[in-house]
C-alpha cells in the first residue's frame, strides 16, 4: 500500500491471465463482487465497458444515519480504456438527460502480465482534482485504506475461479 496527499494505491499478483482480469474489470456486473466497501450494488445497465467517455451507472448504498436516502446512483465516466493494460473511471452524478457532475476523483487499475497465468494489478484511488468545496464536505479517502487490498483480493478470487 502506498499513499500521497492525494492518492492511495495497492498492488497484488493474481494467478490468472491478464485478459481474464481485464474482462472482469470491464464488466460492471462484477463490480459489486469486487468492491471492498460494500457500497457498490448492481449495474443500472448491462453494457460492458468498451471505450473512453462511456458512461456506466451503478446503484450504490452508504449507511449514513444523518441522511434519509442511503441509496443513490453513480454515473461513472471511463477515462482510460487500454485493453488489457489499464482501465479507469471517474464517478459522478446526474440524470441521463442532463449534465453530469464529477467530483474530481477516479479509480484506476493497471495490469501487467507476468507470464501466461499471472498478472500484477495495481489499484489507485486518486482525488487530486477534487476542488476545495468538495474536500470540505468529504474526508479523503472516504473509506478505510484496507478497501483497496480487499478489492484486489476479491478481484483475484473472481479471476482465479475463471482459470
N, C-alpha and C positions, 0 to 999 in steps of 0.2 A: 504494500500500500504506500503510495506517495501522495503528497499534497503540497499545494502552494496556497497563497492567499485566496485564489480564485478557482482552484481545481483540486479534484481528488481523482486518483486513478488506482486501479488494481489489475493484476495480471494472473493468468493461470494457464497451464498446459492442459489441453483437452485431448483425450485419446480418441480422436475422430478426425476424418479428413476435413480440410479447410472448406470444401464445397458443402459438406453436411452442416458445419457450424454456421456458415453464411446463410444457407437456406432457412435455418431456424430463425435467425435474426431478421430475415426479410419477410417473415410471415407473422403479421400482427396477432394471429390466433395463438401463437406460442408465448407472447409477451407476458401474459398473466402467470404462466408457469415459470418464467424466468425471473420475474420481479422478486426482489428481496425484501420489499417493504410491506407487501400485502395490499398496496393501494391500487394496483392495476387490475382491472376487471376485463371483460370481454371486449373484442373489437366491435365497433359500430358499423363496420362494413367488412366484407370478406376479401377485399383486394390485397394481393401480395404487394410488397414494395418492389417497384420496378425502375425507379429513377428519381433524380434530383427534382425538387419542388413538388413532388407528390405529397398530398395530404392524407394521412390516415388517422382516423378518430378512434379513441379508446374511452370506454367507461372507466371511471375511477371512483374510489371511495377513500375518504380520510376521516377518521373518527375524531371530530373536533367538538367537544362539549359546548363551545361558545357559538357554534353555528347551527342553524336549523336544517341546513341542507348539506349533508355529508357526502352525498352522491353528486358527481359532476362529470363533465366530459372534457377531454383534452384533444385538441387538433394538432397533430404532430406534422411538421413540415420537414421532409427529407432534405438534408443539406449536403450529404455525401452519399454516393452510391457507386462503389467501385468493386464489383464482384471479382473474386471472393476476398478482397483485401480490407475493405473498410465500408462502414455504414454509420450514418449519424442522423439525428433528427433533433429539431428544436420544438419543444412543447409550447403551445399557445392556446388561445381560446377565441371563440367567436362563432357565429352562425354560418351555416353552409352558404348562405346568400349574402353574407356581409364581409366586412374586413376582419381579418384575423389579427389578433394582437399577441406578440411574443414577448416573453419576459426577459430574454437575454441569456438563457442558459440552454445547454444542449447535452445530449448523450452521444457518445461515440465509441464504437467498437473497432479496433484494429486487429486484424488477423494475419498471422504468419504461419505458413505451412512449414513444419519441421521435417516431416517425411510423409509418406503416403497415408499414415494413420495417426498423426499427431499435429496439433495446431496450437500455437500460442495465441491467446486472446488478451488484449488489453482493453479494459473498460474505463472510459474517462467521463466524469461529470464536470462540466465547465460552466461557471456562472460569471465569467469575466465581463460579459457585455450587459449584465443586469444593471439598469440605471439605479441611482441612489433612492428614488421613491419606492422602488420595489425592494431594495435592500433594507429600507426602513420597516417594511411590512414582514419580510421573510428573513429568517436567520439562515444563512447558507453555511453548509449544506443543510437542507431541511429534514435530514434523516441521519441515523447513526452511520458512521463510516463503514461499519461491517456490512451495510447494504450491498456494496459493490462485490465484496467477497461472496456473499450469499447469492447474488445474481449470477456470478460466474460459476459457482457450484451448481446451481440449478441448470444453467446452460450446458455445463459439462454432462450432467445426468441425462438431459434430453438427447444431446448429440451422441453420447456413448451408447445409449439404448438403440439408436438408429444404425449403428455399425453393422 
